[in-house]
């Protein structure tokens, strides 16, 4: 068993909270970042990747968030652009 691992209910709550927030950010970007814990920011990165909305967030968000979030979105944006370039060349 991993020590210091949050409970299932804590993870489930954070997953629901971050998913709902990021979905709203895509539709109606807000001016300030959410007040999330480190766990919630980590889950938000997973949510963005799983939902395929990282590129949208990278180009639409009005706020920056913590450095790990900024780095994640920059990496996701770059990967998306590279993927689109490869697809364009293949077509």
N, C-alpha and C positions, 0 to 999 in steps of 0.2 A: 504494500500500500504506500502511496506517495504521501509524505508528510506535508502539512501546510496546504493541502489541496482544498479549495473551497467546497462546500457541500453542493450536492446536486441542485438543491433548490436555489442556492445563491447563483450558480451558473445559469440555471434556467431563467431566473429573473433577469439577470444581466443580458442574456441572449434576447429575450423578448423586448427589453427596454431599448437596447441598442438597435435592434432590427427596426422597431417602430420609428425610432428617431431618425435613422438614416433614410428610411423610406420617405419620411416627411421632408428631409433635407433635399432629396432629389426633386420633389414636387415644388417645395417652397423653401428655398434656402434662407436660413436665419443669419443674423448679423454676428452672433457670438457662439463660441463652441459650447458644447454641453459640459456640465460639471460632473465628469465621470471619474471613477476610480481607475487605478492602473489595470485592474482586471477588466473593467468595462471597455477601456480603450483597446486592450488585447482582443477581446471578443468582437469589438467593432471592426477590427482589421479582418478577422475571420468572416464576419457577416458580409462585409463589403466584397470580399473575394468570392465567397460562396454564392452571393446573389448577382455577381457580375456587374456591380455598380461602381467599382473603384474608379474607372475612367470618368464616369459622370460626376462623381464626388470631387475628383481631382480638378475638374474644369468648372464646377458650379459653386462649390463652397465659398462663402464670403469670409470665413474664419480660417485660422491656421491649425489650431490644436497643438498638442505636444510634439516635440521633435520626432518621436518614433512614428507618429501618425503622418506627419508631413513626409517623412522618408518613405513610408509605405506607399502613400498615394503617388509620389514621384516615381517610384519603382514600377508601380502598377501602370501608370500612364505610359512610361517608356516601353514596357512590355507590350502594351496594347498597340502602340504605334508601330513597333517592330513587327508584331503579328500581322497588322493590317498591311504593312509594306510587303511582307512575304506573300500574303494572299493576293495582293495586287499584281505582284510579279508572276505568280502562278496562273492567274487569270489571263 
